[in-house]
Amino acid sequence: MRAYIGGHQAVTDLDFVELALGTPVELWLGVEGESNEERAARLDAARDILAENPNFPDTAIRVAAEAIETHAPELFNVIPLPRLVGRRRPRTQKGAA
């Protein structure tokens, strides 16, 4: 089954997030090993987007909350582990009786 959002095919979870938000996730989270100049440019671009779209944080939070609600069973699939009952060794008494 293929999923399309606004004419774009979403293949991975990140594709869904990027298409829902309209920006790449790396813009907000950064990338490992980025230089100070790259980080400054990324943060400037993020500030510009927030200035042009003041409702963006609310939209991002709503999208995240809906994703968590939709996928909660898979995300929080916690099952209790069976308790292991250890065998007790009998006490041995050393010494003379």
Biopython code that builds the backbone (N, CA, C, O; Angstrom):
import numpy as np
from Bio.PDB.StructureBuilder import StructureBuilder

atoms = [
    (1, "MET", "N", (0.849, -1.179, 0.000)),
    (1, "MET", "CA", (0.000, 0.000, 0.000)),
    (1, "MET", "C", (0.887, 1.232, 0.000)),
    (1, "MET", "O", (1.849, 1.304, 0.765)),
    (2, "ARG", "N", (0.584, 2.171, -0.823)),
    (2, "ARG", "CA", (1.352, 3.401, -0.917)),
    (2, "ARG", "C", (0.565, 4.536, -0.281)),
    (2, "ARG", "O", (-0.661, 4.600, -0.378)),
    (3, "ALA", "N", (1.301, 5.429, 0.372)),
    (3, "ALA", "CA", (0.661, 6.572, 1.023)),
    (3, "ALA", "C", (1.176, 7.852, 0.362)),
    (3, "ALA", "O", (2.381, 8.034, 0.192)),
    (4, "TYR", "N", (0.255, 8.723, -0.004)),
    (4, "TYR", "CA", (0.610, 9.992, -0.629)),
    (4, "TYR", "C", (0.049, 11.135, 0.205)),
    (4, "TYR", "O", (-1.085, 11.087, 0.680)),
    (5, "ILE", "N", (0.862, 12.146, 0.366)),
    (5, "ILE", "CA", (0.432, 13.363, 1.054)),
    (5, "ILE", "C", (0.745, 14.519, 0.125)),
    (5, "ILE", "O", (1.908, 14.789, -0.175)),
    (6, "GLY", "N", (-0.288, 15.195, -0.327)),
    (6, "GLY", "CA", (-0.106, 16.329, -1.224)),
    (6, "GLY", "C", (0.634, 15.976, -2.496)),
    (6, "GLY", "O", (1.407, 16.787, -3.006)),
    (7, "GLY", "N", (0.413, 14.774, -3.020)),
    (7, "GLY", "CA", (1.067, 14.373, -4.256)),
    (7, "GLY", "C", (2.443, 13.778, -4.063)),
    (7, "GLY", "O", (3.056, 13.330, -5.032)),
    (8, "HIS", "N", (2.943, 13.760, -2.855)),
    (8, "HIS", "CA", (4.265, 13.195, -2.567)),
    (8, "HIS", "C", (4.094, 11.851, -1.864)),
    (8, "HIS", "O", (3.257, 11.705, -0.974)),
    (9, "GLN", "N", (4.898, 10.876, -2.277)),
    (9, "GLN", "CA", (4.810, 9.562, -1.660)),
    (9, "GLN", "C", (5.604, 9.551, -0.358)),
    (9, "GLN", "O", (6.760, 9.972, -0.315)),
    (10, "ALA", "N", (4.967, 9.065, 0.693)),
    (10, "ALA", "CA", (5.620, 8.907, 1.992)),
    (10, "ALA", "C", (5.977, 7.442, 2.160)),
    (10, "ALA", "O", (5.108, 6.570, 2.154)),
    (11, "VAL", "N", (7.272, 7.184, 2.311)),
    (11, "VAL", "CA", (7.746, 5.812, 2.430)),
    (11, "VAL", "C", (8.116, 5.490, 3.872)),
    (11, "VAL", "O", (7.770, 4.429, 4.391)),
    (12, "THR", "N", (8.823, 6.416, 4.512)),
    (12, "THR", "CA", (9.281, 6.189, 5.886)),
    (12, "THR", "C", (8.520, 7.077, 6.855)),
    (12, "THR", "O", (7.766, 7.961, 6.449)),
    (13, "ASP", "N", (8.729, 6.831, 8.145)),
    (13, "ASP", "CA", (8.113, 7.675, 9.170)),
    (13, "ASP", "C", (8.573, 9.120, 9.029)),
    (13, "ASP", "O", (7.780, 10.046, 9.199)),
    (14, "LEU", "N", (9.853, 9.314, 8.720)),
    (14, "LEU", "CA", (10.366, 10.680, 8.547)),
    (14, "LEU", "C", (9.706, 11.377, 7.367)),
    (14, "LEU", "O", (9.479, 12.586, 7.411)),
    (15, "ASP", "N", (9.394, 10.623, 6.305)),
    (15, "ASP", "CA", (8.687, 11.219, 5.169)),
    (15, "ASP", "C", (7.338, 11.775, 5.614)),
    (15, "ASP", "O", (6.960, 12.875, 5.212)),
    (16, "PHE", "N", (6.610, 11.022, 6.441)),
    (16, "PHE", "CA", (5.315, 11.487, 6.927)),
    (16, "PHE", "C", (5.466, 12.767, 7.747)),
    (16, "PHE", "O", (4.682, 13.704, 7.596)),
    (17, "VAL", "N", (6.474, 12.799, 8.611)),
    (17, "VAL", "CA", (6.689, 13.982, 9.448)),
    (17, "VAL", "C", (7.054, 15.182, 8.586)),
    (17, "VAL", "O", (6.494, 16.265, 8.758)),
    (18, "GLU", "N", (7.993, 14.994, 7.655)),
    (18, "GLU", "CA", (8.404, 16.100, 6.794)),
    (18, "GLU", "C", (7.253, 16.622, 5.947)),
    (18, "GLU", "O", (7.083, 17.832, 5.797)),
    (19, "LEU", "N", (6.460, 15.704, 5.392)),
    (19, "LEU", "CA", (5.338, 16.145, 4.565)),
    (19, "LEU", "C", (4.241, 16.796, 5.396)),
    (19, "LEU", "O", (3.590, 17.733, 4.933)),
    (20, "ALA", "N", (4.028, 16.319, 6.605)),
    (20, "ALA", "CA", (3.015, 16.922, 7.467)),
    (20, "ALA", "C", (3.427, 18.313, 7.920)),
    (20, "ALA", "O", (2.599, 19.222, 7.985)),
    (21, "LEU", "N", (4.706, 18.477, 8.233)),
    (21, "LEU", "CA", (5.176, 19.770, 8.734)),
    (21, "LEU", "C", (5.586, 20.718, 7.617)),
    (21, "LEU", "O", (5.550, 21.937, 7.788)),
    (22, "GLY", "N", (5.973, 20.168, 6.486)),
    (22, "GLY", "CA", (6.401, 21.017, 5.377)),
    (22, "GLY", "C", (7.856, 21.425, 5.458)),
    (22, "GLY", "O", (8.305, 22.257, 4.669)),
    (23, "THR", "N", (8.596, 20.870, 6.380)),
    (23, "THR", "CA", (10.030, 21.162, 6.505)),
    (23, "THR", "C", (10.771, 19.878, 6.845)),
    (23, "THR", "O", (10.197, 18.965, 7.438)),
    (24, "PRO", "N", (12.044, 19.806, 6.472)),
    (24, "PRO", "CA", (12.809, 18.620, 6.862)),
    (24, "PRO", "C", (13.056, 18.590, 8.364)),
    (24, "PRO", "O", (13.241, 19.635, 8.988)),
    (25, "VAL", "N", (13.060, 17.414, 8.933)),
    (25, "VAL", "CA", (13.273, 17.252, 10.370)),
    (25, "VAL", "C", (14.645, 17.788, 10.780)),
    (25, "VAL", "O", (14.803, 18.338, 11.870)),
    (26, "GLU", "N", (15.640, 17.624, 9.895)),
    (26, "GLU", "CA", (17.003, 18.068, 10.207)),
    (26, "GLU", "C", (17.082, 19.568, 10.455)),
    (26, "GLU", "O", (17.972, 20.035, 11.165)),
    (27, "LEU", "N", (16.148, 20.333, 9.869)),
    (27, "LEU", "CA", (16.142, 21.782, 10.094)),
    (27, "LEU", "C", (15.954, 22.097, 11.567)),
    (27, "LEU", "O", (16.541, 23.051, 12.078)),
    (28, "TRP", "N", (15.155, 21.319, 12.241)),
    (28, "TRP", "CA", (14.846, 21.586, 13.641)),
    (28, "TRP", "C", (15.771, 20.843, 14.589)),
    (28, "TRP", "O", (16.086, 21.340, 15.671)),
    (29, "LEU", "N", (16.209, 19.651, 14.187)),
    (29, "LEU", "CA", (17.023, 18.831, 15.082)),
    (29, "LEU", "C", (18.514, 18.927, 14.805)),
    (29, "LEU", "O", (19.326, 18.587, 15.666)),
    (30, "GLY", "N", (18.884, 19.382, 13.622)),
    (30, "GLY", "CA", (20.293, 19.448, 13.262)),
    (30, "GLY", "C", (20.791, 18.095, 12.787)),
    (30, "GLY", "O", (20.059, 17.105, 12.779)),
    (31, "VAL", "N", (22.048, 18.081, 12.395)),
    (31, "VAL", "CA", (22.676, 16.840, 11.950)),
    (31, "VAL", "C", (23.986, 16.667, 12.695)),
    (31, "VAL", "O", (24.626, 17.640, 13.095)),
    (32, "GLU", "N", (24.363, 15.446, 12.870)),
    (32, "GLU", "CA", (25.596, 15.150, 13.585)),
    (32, "GLU", "C", (26.796, 15.660, 12.791)),
    (32, "GLU", "O", (26.898, 15.444, 11.584)),
    (33, "GLY", "N", (27.684, 16.328, 13.481)),
    (33, "GLY", "CA", (28.906, 16.813, 12.858)),
    (33, "GLY", "C", (28.776, 18.108, 12.092)),
    (33, "GLY", "O", (29.684, 18.466, 11.342)),
    (34, "GLU", "N", (27.667, 18.831, 12.256)),
    (34, "GLU", "CA", (27.534, 20.088, 11.525)),
    (34, "GLU", "C", (28.482, 21.139, 12.114)),
    (34, "GLU", "O", (28.761, 21.143, 13.313)),
    (35, "SER", "N", (28.961, 22.015, 11.255)),
    (35, "SER", "CA", (29.884, 23.060, 11.703)),
    (35, "SER", "C", (29.099, 24.185, 12.361)),
    (35, "SER", "O", (27.871, 24.229, 12.286)),
    (36, "ASN", "N", (29.814, 25.083, 12.999)),
    (36, "ASN", "CA", (29.165, 26.240, 13.628)),
    (36, "ASN", "C", (28.454, 27.094, 12.588)),
    (36, "ASN", "O", (27.372, 27.619, 12.852)),
    (37, "GLU", "N", (29.049, 27.239, 11.411)),
    (37, "GLU", "CA", (28.419, 28.028, 10.347)),
    (37, "GLU", "C", (27.143, 27.361, 9.850)),
    (37, "GLU", "O", (26.138, 28.033, 9.618)),
    (38, "GLU", "N", (27.182, 26.036, 9.686)),
    (38, "GLU", "CA", (25.993, 25.309, 9.249)),
    (38, "GLU", "C", (24.883, 25.390, 10.289)),
    (38, "GLU", "O", (23.707, 25.537, 9.955)),
    (39, "ARG", "N", (25.275, 25.292, 11.545)),
    (39, "ARG", "CA", (24.289, 25.391, 12.629)),
    (39, "ARG", "C", (23.646, 26.777, 12.646)),
    (39, "ARG", "O", (22.429, 26.896, 12.792)),
    (40, "ALA", "N", (24.470, 27.834, 12.496)),
    (40, "ALA", "CA", (23.947, 29.201, 12.493)),
    (40, "ALA", "C", (22.995, 29.415, 11.320)),
    (40, "ALA", "O", (21.948, 30.043, 11.477)),
    (41, "ALA", "N", (23.350, 28.897, 10.149)),
    (41, "ALA", "CA", (22.482, 29.039, 8.971)),
    (41, "ALA", "C", (21.167, 28.283, 9.176)),
    (41, "ALA", "O", (20.095, 28.776, 8.825)),
    (42, "ARG", "N", (21.265, 27.087, 9.748)),
    (42, "ARG", "CA", (20.064, 26.291, 10.011)),
    (42, "ARG", "C", (19.139, 27.002, 10.986)),
    (42, "ARG", "O", (17.928, 27.054, 10.769)),
    (43, "LEU", "N", (19.701, 27.550, 12.061)),
    (43, "LEU", "CA", (18.880, 28.253, 13.051)),
    (43, "LEU", "C", (18.277, 29.534, 12.480)),
    (43, "LEU", "O", (17.151, 29.894, 12.824)),
    (44, "ASP", "N", (19.018, 30.227, 11.607)),
    (44, "ASP", "CA", (18.460, 31.414, 10.945)),
    (44, "ASP", "C", (17.262, 31.043, 10.073)),
    (44, "ASP", "O", (16.240, 31.729, 10.078)),
    (45, "ALA", "N", (17.404, 29.955, 9.329)),
    (45, "ALA", "CA", (16.291, 29.504, 8.485)),
    (45, "ALA", "C", (15.094, 29.121, 9.350)),
    (45, "ALA", "O", (13.956, 29.436, 9.004)),
    (46, "ALA", "N", (15.338, 28.454, 10.457)),
    (46, "ALA", "CA", (14.240, 28.062, 11.356)),
    (46, "ALA", "C", (13.553, 29.300, 11.929)),
    (46, "ALA", "O", (12.326, 29.344, 12.016)),
    (47, "ARG", "N", (14.339, 30.308, 12.320)),
    (47, "ARG", "CA", (13.737, 31.551, 12.841)),
    (47, "ARG", "C", (12.877, 32.225, 11.786)),
    (47, "ARG", "O", (11.794, 32.724, 12.092)),
    (48, "ASP", "N", (13.355, 32.244, 10.530)),
    (48, "ASP", "CA", (12.568, 32.847, 9.447)),
    (48, "ASP", "C", (11.239, 32.111, 9.257)),
    (48, "ASP", "O", (10.197, 32.739, 9.071)),
    (49, "ILE", "N", (11.283, 30.784, 9.305)),
    (49, "ILE", "CA", (10.060, 30.003, 9.147)),
    (49, "ILE", "C", (9.097, 30.292, 10.283)),
    (49, "ILE", "O", (7.897, 30.454, 10.058)),
    (50, "LEU", "N", (9.617, 30.358, 11.508)),
    (50, "LEU", "CA", (8.742, 30.654, 12.656)),
    (50, "LEU", "C", (8.172, 32.065, 12.581)),
    (50, "LEU", "O", (7.029, 32.291, 12.979)),
    (51, "ALA", "N", (8.954, 33.015, 12.076)),
    (51, "ALA", "CA", (8.460, 34.387, 11.947)),
    (51, "ALA", "C", (7.334, 34.468, 10.918)),
    (51, "ALA", "O", (6.369, 35.208, 11.105)),
    (52, "GLU", "N", (7.460, 33.701, 9.828)),
    (52, "GLU", "CA", (6.444, 33.720, 8.780)),
    (52, "GLU", "C", (5.221, 32.868, 9.135)),
    (52, "GLU", "O", (4.133, 33.094, 8.604)),
    (53, "ASN", "N", (5.394, 31.900, 10.023)),
    (53, "ASN", "CA", (4.318, 30.975, 10.393)),
    (53, "ASN", "C", (4.224, 30.881, 11.907)),
    (53, "ASN", "O", (4.722, 29.918, 12.489)),
    (54, "PRO", "N", (3.600, 31.855, 12.560)),
    (54, "PRO", "CA", (3.564, 31.843, 14.024)),
    (54, "PRO", "C", (2.804, 30.654, 14.619)),
    (54, "PRO", "O", (2.996, 30.332, 15.792)),
    (55, "ASN", "N", (1.947, 29.999, 13.833)),
    (55, "ASN", "CA", (1.206, 28.838, 14.336)),
    (55, "ASN", "C", (1.959, 27.528, 14.136)),
    (55, "ASN", "O", (1.456, 26.461, 14.489)),
    (56, "PHE", "N", (3.150, 27.602, 13.576)),
    (56, "PHE", "CA", (3.908, 26.392, 13.279)),
    (56, "PHE", "C", (4.164, 25.522, 14.511)),
    (56, "PHE", "O", (3.960, 24.311, 14.429)),
    (57, "PRO", "N", (4.600, 26.071, 15.648)),
    (57, "PRO", "CA", (4.815, 25.202, 16.818)),
    (57, "PRO", "C", (3.547, 24.456, 17.243)),
    (57, "PRO", "O", (3.608, 23.281, 17.603)),
    (58, "ASP", "N", (2.400, 25.141, 17.202)),
    (58, "ASP", "CA", (1.144, 24.480, 17.561)),
    (58, "ASP", "C", (0.814, 23.353, 16.582)),
    (58, "ASP", "O", (0.349, 22.286, 16.982)),
    (59, "THR", "N", (1.058, 23.605, 15.299)),
    (59, "THR", "CA", (0.804, 22.583, 14.288)),
    (59, "THR", "C", (1.722, 21.384, 14.497)),
    (59, "THR", "O", (1.281, 20.238, 14.410)),
    (60, "ALA", "N", (2.987, 21.646, 14.770)),
    (60, "ALA", "CA", (3.955, 20.560, 14.983)),
    (60, "ALA", "C", (3.559, 19.712, 16.191)),
    (60, "ALA", "O", (3.629, 18.484, 16.143)),
    (61, "ILE", "N", (3.152, 20.357, 17.250)),
    (61, "ILE", "CA", (2.740, 19.630, 18.454)),
    (61, "ILE", "C", (1.480, 18.819, 18.177)),
    (61, "ILE", "O", (1.363, 17.683, 18.637)),
    (62, "ARG", "N", (0.540, 19.387, 17.434)),
    (62, "ARG", "CA", (-0.688, 18.665, 17.097)),
    (62, "ARG", "C", (-0.370, 17.438, 16.255)),
    (62, "ARG", "O", (-0.914, 16.362, 16.500)),
    (63, "VAL", "N", (0.508, 17.587, 15.264)),
    (63, "VAL", "CA", (0.884, 16.454, 14.415)),
    (63, "VAL", "C", (1.554, 15.362, 15.249)),
    (63, "VAL", "O", (1.261, 14.179, 15.076)),
    (64, "ALA", "N", (2.444, 15.755, 16.146)),
    (64, "ALA", "CA", (3.121, 14.772, 17.001)),
    (64, "ALA", "C", (2.124, 14.067, 17.914)),
    (64, "ALA", "O", (2.189, 12.849, 18.084)),
    (65, "ALA", "N", (1.208, 14.822, 18.498)),
    (65, "ALA", "CA", (0.211, 14.226, 19.393)),
    (65, "ALA", "C", (-0.700, 13.261, 18.638)),
    (65, "ALA", "O", (-1.040, 12.197, 19.155)),
    (66, "GLU", "N", (-1.095, 13.622, 17.427)),
    (66, "GLU", "CA", (-1.935, 12.728, 16.630)),
    (66, "GLU", "C", (-1.183, 11.453, 16.256)),
    (66, "GLU", "O", (-1.762, 10.367, 16.257)),
    (67, "ALA", "N", (0.100, 11.582, 15.937)),
    (67, "ALA", "CA", (0.901, 10.405, 15.592)),
    (67, "ALA", "C", (1.046, 9.484, 16.793)),
    (67, "ALA", "O", (0.948, 8.264, 16.664)),
    (68, "ILE", "N", (1.279, 10.070, 17.956)),
    (68, "ILE", "CA", (1.402, 9.256, 19.170)),
    (68, "ILE", "C", (0.079, 8.571, 19.480)),
    (68, "ILE", "O", (0.055, 7.392, 19.834)),
    (69, "GLU", "N", (-1.014, 9.302, 19.350)),
    (69, "GLU", "CA", (-2.326, 8.713, 19.631)),
    (69, "GLU", "C", (-2.642, 7.573, 18.660)),
    (69, "GLU", "O", (-3.169, 6.534, 19.057)),
    (70, "THR", "N", (-2.313, 7.782, 17.391)),
    (70, "THR", "CA", (-2.588, 6.769, 16.377)),
    (70, "THR", "C", (-1.745, 5.515, 16.583)),
    (70, "THR", "O", (-2.228, 4.395, 16.416)),
    (71, "HIS", "N", (-0.481, 5.718, 16.948)),
    (71, "HIS", "CA", (0.450, 4.589, 17.042)),
    (71, "HIS", "C", (0.782, 4.208, 18.473)),
    (71, "HIS", "O", (1.773, 3.515, 18.701)),
    (72, "ALA", "N", (-0.007, 4.633, 19.438)),
    (72, "ALA", "CA", (0.273, 4.345, 20.848)),
    (72, "ALA", "C", (0.414, 2.857, 21.143)),
    (72, "ALA", "O", (1.321, 2.478, 21.885)),
    (73, "PRO", "N", (-0.438, 2.003, 20.599)),
    (73, "PRO", "CA", (-0.266, 0.580, 20.921)),
    (73, "PRO", "C", (1.108, 0.044, 20.523)),
    (73, "PRO", "O", (1.701, -0.747, 21.257)),
    (74, "GLU", "N", (1.621, 0.474, 19.355)),
    (74, "GLU", "CA", (2.939, 0.003, 18.929)),
    (74, "GLU", "C", (4.058, 0.690, 19.705)),
    (74, "GLU", "O", (5.068, 0.068, 20.037)),
    (75, "LEU", "N", (3.870, 1.991, 19.994)),
    (75, "LEU", "CA", (4.914, 2.739, 20.693)),
    (75, "LEU", "C", (5.082, 2.288, 22.130)),
    (75, "LEU", "O", (6.195, 2.225, 22.653)),
    (76, "PHE", "N", (3.971, 1.979, 22.752)),
    (76, "PHE", "CA", (4.007, 1.642, 24.169)),
    (76, "PHE", "C", (3.619, 0.180, 24.394)),
    (76, "PHE", "O", (2.914, -0.149, 25.349)),
    (77, "ASN", "N", (4.084, -0.678, 23.512)),
    (77, "ASN", "CA", (3.782, -2.094, 23.616)),
    (77, "ASN", "C", (4.659, -2.703, 24.706)),
    (77, "ASN", "O", (5.686, -3.326, 24.436)),
    (78, "VAL", "N", (4.231, -2.507, 25.912)),
    (78, "VAL", "CA", (4.987, -2.992, 27.070)),
    (78, "VAL", "C", (4.248, -4.184, 27.644)),
    (78, "VAL", "O", (3.060, -4.107, 27.956)),
    (79, "ILE", "N", (4.956, -5.265, 27.778)),
    (79, "ILE", "CA", (4.352, -6.449, 28.374)),
    (79, "ILE", "C", (5.147, -6.800, 29.623)),
    (79, "ILE", "O", (6.373, -6.695, 29.640)),
    (80, "PRO", "N", (4.452, -7.208, 30.648)),
    (80, "PRO", "CA", (5.179, -7.571, 31.870)),
    (80, "PRO", "C", (5.965, -8.855, 31.661)),
    (80, "PRO", "O", (5.477, -9.803, 31.045)),
    (81, "LEU", "N", (7.155, -8.876, 32.167)),
    (81, "LEU", "CA", (7.970, -10.079, 32.087)),
    (81, "LEU", "C", (7.580, -11.017, 33.212)),
    (81, "LEU", "O", (7.237, -10.572, 34.307)),
    (82, "PRO", "N", (7.631, -12.309, 32.948)),
    (82, "PRO", "CA", (7.292, -13.243, 34.021)),
    (82, "PRO", "C", (8.350, -13.174, 35.118)),
    (82, "PRO", "O", (9.541, -12.998, 34.858)),
    (83, "ARG", "N", (7.882, -13.316, 36.329)),
    (83, "ARG", "CA", (8.804, -13.292, 37.466)),
    (83, "ARG", "C", (9.503, -14.637, 37.552)),
    (83, "ARG", "O", (8.870, -15.692, 37.552)),
    (84, "LEU", "N", (10.777, -14.572, 37.623)),
    (84, "LEU", "CA", (11.542, -15.799, 37.770)),
    (84, "LEU", "C", (11.618, -16.153, 39.242)),
    (84, "LEU", "O", (12.033, -15.348, 40.076)),
    (85, "VAL", "N", (11.215, -17.346, 39.534)),
    (85, "VAL", "CA", (11.257, -17.813, 40.915)),
    (85, "VAL", "C", (12.532, -18.620, 41.064)),
    (85, "VAL", "O", (12.697, -19.687, 40.474)),
    (86, "GLY", "N", (13.410, -18.084, 41.857)),
    (86, "GLY", "CA", (14.684, -18.755, 42.046)),
    (86, "GLY", "C", (14.560, -19.916, 43.010)),
    (86, "GLY", "O", (13.718, -19.916, 43.909)),
    (87, "ARG", "N", (15.398, -20.884, 42.810)),
    (87, "ARG", "CA", (15.416, -22.010, 43.743)),
    (87, "ARG", "C", (16.249, -21.618, 44.939)),
    (87, "ARG", "O", (17.336, -21.058, 44.800)),
    (88, "ARG", "N", (15.753, -21.906, 46.070)),
    (88, "ARG", "CA", (16.503, -21.622, 47.293)),
    (88, "ARG", "C", (17.322, -22.845, 47.641)),
    (88, "ARG", "O", (16.834, -23.975, 47.627)),
    (89, "ARG", "N", (18.541, -22.595, 47.945)),
    (89, "ARG", "CA", (19.398, -23.690, 48.357)),
    (89, "ARG", "C", (19.244, -23.878, 49.857)),
    (89, "ARG", "O", (19.162, -22.910, 50.612)),
    (90, "PRO", "N", (19.206, -25.100, 50.266)),
    (90, "PRO", "CA", (19.081, -25.338, 51.703)),
    (90, "PRO", "C", (20.344, -24.865, 52.415)),
    (90, "PRO", "O", (21.460, -24.994, 51.911)),
    (91, "ARG", "N", (20.129, -24.329, 53.571)),
    (91, "ARG", "CA", (21.265, -23.868, 54.370)),
    (91, "ARG", "C", (22.053, -25.063, 54.872)),
    (91, "ARG", "O", (21.500, -26.046, 55.365)),
    (92, "THR", "N", (23.309, -24.947, 54.733)),
    (92, "THR", "CA", (24.161, -26.005, 55.280)),
    (92, "THR", "C", (24.865, -25.446, 56.493)),
    (92, "THR", "O", (25.326, -24.305, 56.506)),
    (93, "GLN", "N", (24.932, -26.262, 57.485)),
    (93, "GLN", "CA", (25.612, -25.850, 58.714)),
    (93, "GLN", "C", (26.968, -26.538, 58.746)),
    (93, "GLN", "O", (27.092, -27.754, 58.597)),
    (94, "LYS", "N", (27.944, -25.726, 58.943)),
    (94, "LYS", "CA", (29.286, -26.280, 59.039)),
    (94, "LYS", "C", (29.681, -26.353, 60.499)),
    (94, "LYS", "O", (29.272, -25.531, 61.320)),
    (95, "GLY", "N", (30.436, -27.294, 60.783)),
    (95, "GLY", "CA", (30.935, -27.421, 62.148)),
    (95, "GLY", "C", (30.413, -28.686, 62.811)),
    (95, "GLY", "O", (29.662, -29.458, 62.214)),
    (96, "ALA", "N", (30.814, -28.874, 64.018)),
    (96, "ALA", "CA", (30.417, -30.072, 64.759)),
    (96, "ALA", "C", (29.078, -29.865, 65.424)),
    (96, "ALA", "O", (28.728, -28.767, 65.857)),
    (97, "ALA", "N", (28.343, -30.954, 65.490)),
    (97, "ALA", "CA", (27.047, -30.868, 66.137)),
    (97, "ALA", "C", (27.079, -31.498, 67.498)),
    (97, "ALA", "O", (26.064, -31.517, 68.193)),
]
sb = StructureBuilder()
sb.init_structure("model")
sb.init_model(0)
sb.init_chain("A")
sb.init_seg("    ")
for serial, (resi, resn, name, xyz) in enumerate(atoms, 1):
    if name == "N":
        sb.init_residue(resn, " ", resi, " ")
    sb.init_atom(name, np.array(xyz, "f"), 0.0, 1.0, " ", f" {name:<3s}", serial, name[0])
structure = sb.get_structure()
